[in-house]
Amino acid sequence: MLGTVDTAQSNGGRDETDRRHLGVLKVGLVVCACAFLFGFAMVPLYRVVCEQVLGIKLAEVPVGAAAAEGLVEDTSRIVIVQFVAGVNSRLPWEFAPEIARIEVHPGKLTEAWFDARNLSGEPIVGNAVPSVAPSEASLYFSKTECFCFTEQVLQAGESRRMPVRFFVDPRLPAGIGELTLSYTFYENEVATRRLADTASPQPAAG
C-alpha cells in the first residue's frame, strides 16, 4: 500500500512539473509570435503601441514658422538631444544620423541631418515614423521641417541627406536635461507598387 501511495505521489509530481514546463513553453511561443508579428506590423500598429502602451508621442505635424520665431532662446540652459535611427526588417535601406547627439539651447531653432540609402535594385517609397522620449519631453519638442512629414522615394542605389529642423520649448521641465529623437523607416508598400506600375511600360494601343 505504501509503495502504491509513493508511486501516485511521484506520478503527481511529474504531472505538475510537466504542466509547469508546458506553461513556460506556451508563454515562450506567445512571446515569439508577438515579436514576429510586431516586426512585420504596419505603421498604424507601431503608432498605437508607442502612444497607448509606451506613452511615447509620435508627432508628424509641423509647427508654424510664427511659433518658432516667437520663442526666446534660453542661453542659460543646455539640453542634450540624442538621435536614433533604424529601418524595419522588410526595408532594404541604410539609415543613420550624421551625429549621435547635440547640445541645444531651449528656444533655438536647430538643424540635424540624417543619411538614407536604398540598397535594393528597385525604387522604394518609405515613410519615417518619429518618436520622442521620455514621453513628457515630447510635449515640448517641435519640428518645423522634417523628412517624416512626407513620403520619401529612393531610386535603386540612391543616397540622400535629409534634414530635420526642430526646437525645444523653453518651458521644458527643469528635471529633463536629455531627450531622444528616434526615427524608424518603413516601406510604404502601396506607394511602392504604384510607383512600379507607373514606371512599367504600357502596352501599345490598337
MIDOSE-1310 file (N, C-alpha, C; in nm, 2 decimals, decimal comma, always signed):
residues 206
mlgt	+0,08/-0,12/+0,00/+0,00/+0,00/+0,00/+0,09/+0,13/+0,00; +0,19/+0,12/+0,08/+0,28/+0,24/+0,09/+0,35/+0,26/-0,04; +0,39/+0,15/-0,11/+0,45/+0,17/-0,24/+0,36/+0,23/-0,34; +0,23/+0,19/-0,33/+0,13/+0,25/-0,42/+0,11/+0,40/-0,40
vdta	+0,11/+0,44/-0,27/+0,10/+0,58/-0,24/+0,22/+0,66/-0,29; +0,34/+0,60/-0,27/+0,46/+0,67/-0,31/+0,46/+0,69/-0,47; +0,42/+0,58/-0,54/+0,41/+0,59/-0,68/+0,32/+0,69/-0,73; +0,20/+0,70/-0,66/+0,10/+0,80/-0,70/+0,15/+0,94/-0,68
qsng	+0,22/+0,96/-0,56/+0,27/+1,09/-0,54/+0,38/+1,13/-0,64; +0,46/+1,03/-0,67/+0,57/+1,05/-0,77/+0,51/+1,09/-0,91; +0,41/+1,02/-0,95/+0,34/+1,05/-1,07/+0,28/+1,19/-1,07; +0,22/+1,22/-0,95/+0,16/+1,35/-0,94/+0,26/+1,46/-0,95
grde	+0,38/+1,44/-0,89/+0,48/+1,54/-0,90/+0,53/+1,56/-1,04; +0,54/+1,45/-1,12/+0,59/+1,46/-1,26/+0,48/+1,53/-1,34; +0,35/+1,50/-1,31/+0,25/+1,57/-1,39/+0,25/+1,72/-1,36; +0,27/+1,76/-1,24/+0,28/+1,90/-1,20/+0,40/+1,97/-1,27
tdrr	+0,51/+1,90/-1,27/+0,63/+1,95/-1,34/+0,60/+1,97/-1,49; +0,54/+1,87/-1,55/+0,51/+1,87/-1,69/+0,42/+1,99/-1,72; +0,32/+2,01/-1,63/+0,23/+2,12/-1,66/+0,30/+2,26/-1,65; +0,39/+2,27/-1,56/+0,47/+2,39/-1,55/+0,56/+2,42/-1,67
hlgv	+0,62/+2,31/-1,72/+0,70/+2,32/-1,84/+0,62/+2,36/-1,96; +0,50/+2,30/-1,97/+0,41/+2,33/-2,08/+0,36/+2,47/-2,07; +0,34/+2,52/-1,95/+0,30/+2,66/-1,93/+0,41/+2,76/-1,98; +0,54/+2,73/-1,94/+0,65/+2,81/-1,98/+0,67/+2,81/-2,13
lkvg	+0,65/+2,69/-2,19/+0,66/+2,67/-2,34/+0,55/+2,76/-2,41; +0,43/+2,76/-2,36/+0,32/+2,83/-2,42/+0,35/+2,98/-2,41; +0,40/+3,03/-2,30/+0,44/+3,17/-2,28/+0,55/+3,21/-2,38; +0,65/+3,12/-2,39/+0,76/+3,15/-2,49/+0,71/+3,16/-2,63
lvvc	+0,62/+3,07/-2,67/+0,57/+3,07/-2,80/+0,49/+3,20/-2,83; +0,41/+3,24/-2,73/+0,33/+3,36/-2,75/+0,42/+3,48/-2,76; +0,53/+3,49/-2,68/+0,62/+3,60/-2,69/+0,69/+3,60/-2,83; +0,73/+3,49/-2,88/+0,80/+3,48/-3,01/+0,70/+3,52/-3,12
acaf	+0,58/+3,47/-3,11/+0,48/+3,51/-3,21/+0,45/+3,66/-3,21; +0,44/+3,72/-3,09/+0,42/+3,86/-3,09/+0,54/+3,94/-3,14; +0,66/+3,90/-3,11/+0,78/+3,96/-3,17/+0,78/+3,95/-3,32; +0,75/+3,84/-3,37/+0,75/+3,82/-3,51/+0,65/+3,91/-3,58
lfgf	+0,52/+3,91/-3,53/+0,42/+3,99/-3,59/+0,45/+4,14/-3,58; +0,51/+4,18/-3,46/+0,54/+4,32/-3,45/+0,65/+4,36/-3,55; +0,74/+4,27/-3,58/+0,84/+4,31/-3,68/+0,78/+4,34/-3,82; +0,67/+4,28/-3,85/+0,60/+4,30/-3,98/+0,48/+4,39/-3,97
amvp	+0,46/+4,45/-3,85/+0,35/+4,53/-3,83/+0,35/+4,66/-3,92; +0,23/+4,71/-3,95/+0,22/+4,83/-4,03/+0,24/+4,95/-3,94; +0,26/+5,06/-4,00/+0,29/+5,18/-3,92/+0,18/+5,22/-3,82; +0,05/+5,20/-3,86/-0,06/+5,23/-3,76/-0,04/+5,15/-3,63
lyrv	-0,01/+5,02/-3,64/+0,01/+4,94/-3,52/+0,12/+4,99/-3,44; +0,23/+5,03/-3,50/+0,35/+5,08/-3,43/+0,31/+5,21/-3,36; +0,23/+5,29/-3,42/+0,18/+5,41/-3,35/+0,10/+5,38/-3,23; +0,01/+5,29/-3,24/-0,08/+5,25/-3,13/+0,00/+5,20/-3,01
vceq	+0,10/+5,12/-3,04/+0,18/+5,06/-2,93/+0,26/+5,17/-2,86; +0,32/+5,26/-2,94/+0,41/+5,37/-2,88/+0,32/+5,46/-2,80; +0,21/+5,51/-2,85/+0,13/+5,61/-2,79/+0,05/+5,56/-2,68; -0,02/+5,44/-2,70/-0,11/+5,39/-2,60/-0,05/+5,30/-2,49
vlgi	+0,06/+5,23/-2,53/+0,12/+5,13/-2,44/+0,25/+5,19/-2,37; +0,34/+5,25/-2,46/+0,46/+5,31/-2,41/+0,45/+5,45/-2,36; +0,34/+5,52/-2,40/+0,33/+5,66/-2,36/+0,42/+5,75/-2,44; +0,46/+5,71/-2,56/+0,55/+5,80/-2,64/+0,47/+5,87/-2,75
klae	+0,48/+6,00/-2,75/+0,40/+6,07/-2,85/+0,48/+6,07/-2,99; +0,40/+6,04/-3,09/+0,45/+6,04/-3,23/+0,40/+6,16/-3,30; +0,48/+6,25/-3,33/+0,44/+6,38/-3,39/+0,48/+6,38/-3,54; +0,38/+6,42/-3,62/+0,41/+6,43/-3,77/+0,37/+6,56/-3,83
vpvg	+0,32/+6,65/-3,75/+0,26/+6,78/-3,80/+0,36/+6,89/-3,77; +0,41/+6,96/-3,87/+0,50/+7,07/-3,84/+0,43/+7,19/-3,77; +0,51/+7,26/-3,68/+0,45/+7,38/-3,62/+0,47/+7,49/-3,71; +0,40/+7,60/-3,70/+0,41/+7,71/-3,78/+0,54/+7,79/-3,76
aaaa	+0,58/+7,86/-3,86/+0,71/+7,94/-3,85/+0,69/+8,05/-3,75; +0,57/+8,10/-3,73/+0,55/+8,21/-3,64/+0,57/+8,16/-3,50; +0,53/+8,03/-3,47/+0,55/+7,98/-3,33/+0,70/+7,97/-3,30; +0,78/+7,93/-3,40/+0,93/+7,92/-3,38/+0,99/+8,06/-3,36
eglv	+0,95/+8,15/-3,44/+1,00/+8,29/-3,44/+0,97/+8,36/-3,31; +0,86/+8,32/-3,25/+0,82/+8,39/-3,12/+0,88/+8,34/-3,00; +0,97/+8,24/-3,01/+1,04/+8,18/-2,89/+1,16/+8,27/-2,85; +1,19/+8,26/-2,73/+1,30/+8,33/-2,67/+1,41/+8,23/-2,63
edts	+1,53/+8,24/-2,69/+1,63/+8,14/-2,66/+1,68/+8,15/-2,51; +1,68/+8,04/-2,44/+1,73/+8,04/-2,31/+1,88/+7,99/-2,31; +1,97/+8,09/-2,31/+2,11/+8,06/-2,32/+2,17/+8,01/-2,19; +2,09/+8,02/-2,09/+2,14/+7,98/-1,96/+2,13/+7,83/-1,94
rivi	+2,06/+7,76/-2,03/+2,03/+7,62/-2,01/+2,07/+7,54/-2,14; +2,12/+7,42/-2,12/+2,16/+7,33/-2,22/+2,08/+7,20/-2,21; +2,03/+7,16/-2,32/+1,96/+7,03/-2,33/+2,03/+6,94/-2,43; +2,05/+6,82/-2,40/+2,11/+6,72/-2,49/+2,00/+6,65/-2,57
vqfv	+2,02/+6,65/-2,70/+1,92/+6,57/-2,79/+2,00/+6,46/-2,85; +1,96/+6,34/-2,83/+2,02/+6,22/-2,89/+1,94/+6,18/-3,01; +2,01/+6,13/-3,12/+1,94/+6,09/-3,24/+1,96/+5,94/-3,26; +1,85/+5,87/-3,28/+1,85/+5,72/-3,31/+1,77/+5,70/-3,44
agvn	+1,83/+5,61/-3,52/+1,76/+5,58/-3,65/+1,77/+5,43/-3,68; +1,66/+5,38/-3,74/+1,66/+5,24/-3,78/+1,56/+5,22/-3,89; +1,56/+5,10/-3,95/+1,47/+5,06/-4,05/+1,40/+4,93/-4,02; +1,28/+4,92/-4,06/+1,20/+4,79/-4,05/+1,28/+4,68/-4,12
srlp	+1,27/+4,56/-4,07/+1,34/+4,45/-4,13/+1,31/+4,42/-4,27; +1,19/+4,47/-4,32/+1,15/+4,44/-4,46/+1,19/+4,55/-4,55; +1,26/+4,65/-4,50/+1,30/+4,76/-4,59/+1,45/+4,76/-4,61; +1,50/+4,73/-4,74/+1,64/+4,72/-4,76/+1,71/+4,86/-4,78
wefa	+1,71/+4,93/-4,67/+1,77/+5,06/-4,67/+1,87/+5,07/-4,56; +1,97/+5,16/-4,58/+2,05/+5,20/-4,46/+2,00/+5,34/-4,42; +2,00/+5,37/-4,29/+1,95/+5,49/-4,24/+2,02/+5,52/-4,11; +2,08/+5,64/-4,10/+2,15/+5,68/-3,98/+2,16/+5,83/-3,96
peia	+2,18/+5,87/-3,84/+2,20/+6,02/-3,82/+2,35/+6,05/-3,84; +2,37/+6,17/-3,89/+2,51/+6,21/-3,91/+2,59/+6,24/-3,78; +2,51/+6,28/-3,68/+2,57/+6,30/-3,55/+2,48/+6,22/-3,45; +2,54/+6,17/-3,34/+2,47/+6,09/-3,25/+2,40/+6,18/-3,14
riev	+2,45/+6,30/-3,12/+2,39/+6,38/-3,02/+2,43/+6,53/-3,04; +2,35/+6,62/-2,98/+2,38/+6,76/-3,00/+2,33/+6,83/-2,87; +2,40/+6,94/-2,84/+2,36/+7,02/-2,73/+2,29/+7,15/-2,78; +2,17/+7,18/-2,73/+2,09/+7,29/-2,78/+2,05/+7,37/-2,66
hpgk	+2,02/+7,50/-2,69/+1,95/+7,59/-2,60/+1,80/+7,59/-2,63; +1,72/+7,57/-2,52/+1,58/+7,57/-2,55/+1,54/+7,71/-2,61; +1,45/+7,70/-2,71/+1,40/+7,82/-2,78/+1,48/+7,85/-2,90; +1,59/+7,77/-2,93/+1,67/+7,80/-3,05/+1,64/+7,70/-3,16
ltea	+1,61/+7,74/-3,28/+1,58/+7,65/-3,39/+1,71/+7,58/-3,43; +1,71/+7,45/-3,44/+1,83/+7,37/-3,46/+1,81/+7,28/-3,58; +1,92/+7,25/-3,65/+1,91/+7,16/-3,77/+2,00/+7,04/-3,75; +1,95/+6,92/-3,78/+2,02/+6,80/-3,78/+2,00/+6,72/-3,91
wfda	+2,10/+6,64/-3,95/+2,08/+6,57/-4,08/+2,09/+6,42/-4,06; +2,01/+6,35/-4,15/+2,01/+6,20/-4,15/+2,05/+6,16/-4,29; +2,11/+6,04/-4,30/+2,15/+5,98/-4,43/+2,07/+5,85/-4,46; +2,02/+5,84/-4,58/+1,95/+5,72/-4,61/+2,00/+5,67/-4,75
rnls	+2,00/+5,54/-4,76/+2,04/+5,48/-4,89/+1,96/+5,36/-4,92; +1,92/+5,35/-5,05/+1,84/+5,23/-5,09/+1,94/+5,13/-5,14; +1,94/+5,01/-5,07/+2,04/+4,91/-5,11/+1,99/+4,81/-5,21; +1,86/+4,83/-5,25/+1,80/+4,73/-5,34/+1,82/+4,78/-5,49
gepi	+1,78/+4,70/-5,58/+1,78/+4,73/-5,72/+1,66/+4,79/-5,78; +1,56/+4,83/-5,69/+1,44/+4,88/-5,73/+1,41/+5,01/-5,65; +1,33/+5,10/-5,71/+1,29/+5,22/-5,64/+1,19/+5,18/-5,53; +1,20/+5,24/-5,41/+1,12/+5,21/-5,30/+1,07/+5,34/-5,23
vgna	+0,94/+5,34/-5,19/+0,89/+5,46/-5,12/+0,89/+5,42/-4,97; +0,94/+5,51/-4,89/+0,94/+5,48/-4,74/+0,88/+5,60/-4,67; +0,84/+5,57/-4,55/+0,78/+5,66/-4,45/+0,86/+5,65/-4,32; +0,90/+5,76/-4,26/+0,97/+5,76/-4,13/+0,87/+5,79/-4,02
vpsv	+0,87/+5,71/-3,92/+0,78/+5,73/-3,80/+0,87/+5,78/-3,69; +0,84/+5,91/-3,64/+0,93/+5,96/-3,54/+0,87/+5,94/-3,40; +0,95/+5,94/-3,30/+0,91/+5,94/-3,16/+1,01/+6,02/-3,07; +0,96/+6,07/-2,96/+1,04/+6,15/-2,87/+1,03/+6,08/-2,73
apse	+1,14/+6,06/-2,67/+1,14/+6,01/-2,53/+1,23/+6,09/-2,44; +1,20/+6,10/-2,31/+1,09/+6,05/-2,25/+0,96/+6,11/-2,29; +0,85/+6,05/-2,26/+0,72/+6,09/-2,31/+0,68/+6,23/-2,27; +0,73/+6,27/-2,15/+0,70/+6,41/-2,10/+0,76/+6,51/-2,19
asly	+0,88/+6,48/-2,24/+0,96/+6,57/-2,33/+0,89/+6,59/-2,46; +0,81/+6,50/-2,51/+0,75/+6,51/-2,64/+0,66/+6,62/-2,65; +0,61/+6,67/-2,54/+0,51/+6,78/-2,54/+0,59/+6,91/-2,56; +0,72/+6,91/-2,54/+0,80/+7,04/-2,55/+0,90/+7,03/-2,67
fskt	+0,88/+6,93/-2,76/+0,97/+6,92/-2,87/+0,89/+6,93/-3,00; +0,93/+7,03/-3,08/+0,85/+7,06/-3,20/+0,94/+7,06/-3,33; +0,89/+7,02/-3,44/+0,97/+7,02/-3,57/+0,90/+7,11/-3,66; +0,98/+7,20/-3,72/+0,93/+7,29/-3,83/+0,95/+7,23/-3,97
ecfc	+1,04/+7,14/-3,98/+1,07/+7,08/-4,11/+1,12/+6,94/-4,08; +1,07/+6,84/-4,16/+1,12/+6,70/-4,13/+1,08/+6,61/-4,25; +1,17/+6,52/-4,28/+1,15/+6,43/-4,39/+1,04/+6,33/-4,35; +1,00/+6,33/-4,22/+0,90/+6,24/-4,18/+0,76/+6,29/-4,21
fteq	+0,75/+6,41/-4,26/+0,62/+6,47/-4,29/+0,57/+6,42/-4,43; +0,66/+6,37/-4,51/+0,62/+6,33/-4,65/+0,68/+6,19/-4,68; +0,63/+6,13/-4,79/+0,69/+6,00/-4,84/+0,82/+6,03/-4,89; +0,92/+5,94/-4,88/+1,05/+5,95/-4,94/+1,07/+5,85/-5,04
vlqa	+1,10/+5,89/-5,16/+1,12/+5,79/-5,27/+1,27/+5,79/-5,30; +1,33/+5,67/-5,29/+1,47/+5,65/-5,32/+1,48/+5,55/-5,44; +1,55/+5,60/-5,54/+1,57/+5,51/-5,66/+1,67/+5,40/-5,62; +1,68/+5,30/-5,71/+1,78/+5,19/-5,68/+1,92/+5,25/-5,66
gesr	+1,98/+5,22/-5,54/+2,11/+5,26/-5,51/+2,12/+5,40/-5,47; +2,02/+5,48/-5,47/+2,02/+5,62/-5,44/+2,05/+5,65/-5,29; +2,13/+5,75/-5,26/+2,16/+5,80/-5,13/+2,10/+5,94/-5,12; +2,06/+5,98/-4,99/+2,01/+6,11/-4,98/+2,03/+6,16/-4,83
rmpv	+2,07/+6,29/-4,82/+2,07/+6,36/-4,69/+1,94/+6,42/-4,67; +1,89/+6,41/-4,55/+1,76/+6,46/-4,51/+1,76/+6,54/-4,38; +1,71/+6,66/-4,38/+1,72/+6,74/-4,26/+1,60/+6,73/-4,18; +1,62/+6,77/-4,05/+1,51/+6,79/-3,96/+1,54/+6,92/-3,88
rffv	+1,45/+7,01/-3,88/+1,47/+7,13/-3,80/+1,37/+7,14/-3,69; +1,42/+7,16/-3,57/+1,34/+7,15/-3,45/+1,38/+7,25/-3,35; +1,30/+7,26/-3,24/+1,33/+7,34/-3,13/+1,27/+7,28/-3,00; +1,34/+7,30/-2,89/+1,29/+7,26/-2,76/+1,23/+7,38/-2,69
dprl	+1,10/+7,36/-2,65/+1,03/+7,47/-2,58/+1,10/+7,50/-2,45; +1,12/+7,63/-2,43/+1,18/+7,68/-2,30/+1,11/+7,63/-2,18; +0,98/+7,60/-2,20/+0,90/+7,55/-2,08/+0,93/+7,41/-2,04; +1,02/+7,34/-2,11/+1,06/+7,20/-2,08/+1,09/+7,19/-1,93
pagi	+1,03/+7,10/-1,86/+1,06/+7,09/-1,71/+1,21/+7,08/-1,68; +1,24/+7,15/-1,57/+1,38/+7,16/-1,53/+1,45/+7,02/-1,51; +1,37/+6,92/-1,47/+1,42/+6,79/-1,44/+1,46/+6,71/-1,57; +1,42/+6,76/-1,69/+1,46/+6,69/-1,81/+1,57/+6,76/-1,88
gelt	+1,69/+6,70/-1,88/+1,81/+6,76/-1,94/+1,85/+6,69/-2,06; +1,79/+6,58/-2,09/+1,83/+6,49/-2,21/+1,70/+6,43/-2,27; +1,70/+6,43/-2,40/+1,58/+6,36/-2,47/+1,64/+6,29/-2,59; +1,56/+6,20/-2,64/+1,60/+6,12/-2,76/+1,49/+6,13/-2,87
lsyt	+1,54/+6,17/-2,99/+1,46/+6,17/-3,11/+1,49/+6,05/-3,19; +1,39/+5,97/-3,21/+1,41/+5,84/-3,29/+1,32/+5,84/-3,41; +1,38/+5,77/-3,51/+1,30/+5,75/-3,64/+1,32/+5,61/-3,68; +1,21/+5,55/-3,73/+1,21/+5,42/-3,79/+1,15/+5,43/-3,93
fyen	+1,22/+5,39/-4,03/+1,17/+5,39/-4,17/+1,10/+5,26/-4,20; +0,98/+5,27/-4,26/+0,90/+5,16/-4,31/+0,88/+5,17/-4,46; +0,87/+5,06/-4,52/+0,83/+5,07/-4,67/+0,68/+5,10/-4,68; +0,65/+5,19/-4,76/+0,51/+5,22/-4,80/+0,48/+5,13/-4,92
evat	+0,43/+5,01/-4,89/+0,41/+4,91/-5,00/+0,31/+4,96/-5,10; +0,21/+5,02/-5,06/+0,11/+5,07/-5,16/+0,17/+5,17/-5,26; +0,24/+5,27/-5,20/+0,30/+5,37/-5,28/+0,42/+5,31/-5,37; +0,49/+5,21/-5,32/+0,59/+5,15/-5,40/+0,54/+5,07/-5,51
rrla	+0,42/+5,00/-5,49/+0,36/+4,93/-5,60/+0,31/+5,03/-5,71; +0,25/+5,14/-5,66/+0,20/+5,24/-5,75/+0,31/+5,30/-5,83; +0,43/+5,32/-5,77/+0,54/+5,38/-5,84/+0,59/+5,28/-5,95; +0,59/+5,15/-5,91/+0,64/+5,05/-6,01/+0,54/+5,04/-6,13
dtas	+0,41/+5,05/-6,10/+0,31/+5,04/-6,21/+0,33/+5,16/-6,30; +0,36/+5,28/-6,24/+0,37/+5,40/-6,33/+0,50/+5,39/-6,41; +0,60/+5,32/-6,36/+0,73/+5,31/-6,44/+0,72/+5,20/-6,54; +0,63/+5,11/-6,53/+0,62/+4,99/-6,62/+0,57/+5,04/-6,76
pqpa	+0,63/+5,00/-6,87/+0,58/+5,04/-7,00/+0,44/+4,99/-7,03; +0,36/+5,07/-7,08/+0,22/+5,04/-7,11/+0,21/+4,98/-7,25; +0,12/+4,88/-7,27/+0,11/+4,81/-7,40/+0,06/+4,91/-7,50; +0,10/+4,90/-7,62/+0,06/+4,99/-7,73/-0,09/+4,97/-7,76
ag	-0,16/+5,08/-7,79/-0,30/+5,07/-7,82/-0,32/+5,02/-7,96; -0,43/+4,95/-7,98/-0,47/+4,90/-8,11/-0,39/+4,78/-8,16
